[in-house]
Amino acid sequence: MLKRIAVLVSGGGTNLEALFAAQESGRIPHGEIVLVVSGTAGAYAVERAKSHGVSAVTLPRKELGQTGFEEALSNQLMDARVDLIVLAGFLSILSADFVSSWPDRIVNIHPSLIPAFCGKGFYGLHVHEAALARGVKVTGATVHLVNEIPDGGRILLQKAVEILPGDTAETLQHRVMEQAEWVLLPQAVEQLCEQLAQEERRDR
Ligand code: GAR
């Protein structure tokens, strides 16, 4: 059985697009993206989902509050019979209660080599600004399981990316996405789907 994947997003959704590209070219043979959930109104990622024929819902986290958002999210996940949650540029924090009800079933991508530049306040462009301010010569991306808040959980994949003279946060973000995030996230998602499919066969 294909593992059913929900992707949570907040913004542009280029990582979501990388997942669609992987799925459509047969690189996620054990999984299927069945639902996209945006925590912010007007996220372009929702348009991307629609253009790939995948259901997308917006649950405005700010209006709903943490509890309201997570209740609505849980209902959506249950209705869509989701097995695995992928945080693909989802920039809100999920509560410890929510996370603990999905053990080893939530995957996150973070634009640095964890444990560098992670934790409170480190999201999106801020991560790259901090890397440049510190003067590190190598950064990268990390895909990890989310089992504890904020950035706990086993690391699945990491890839290093060189910082070049003259980089701005924007040029660095783009290189990290192109060389690391868009490559690693589909690989990690397939790994987990395959593992869940194997466990299902064993338990039958
Ligand atoms: C990505 O760089 C992702 O790694 C980062 O937000 C960006 C979203 O881009 N995530 C975090 O910072 C999580 N802490 P996208 O919407 O185009 O995929």
Residues whose N, C-alpha, C, O or C-beta is under 5 A from the ligand:
A	BS01	GAR	G11 G12 G13 T14 N15 L16 A88 G89 F90 I109 H110 P111 F122 Y123 G124
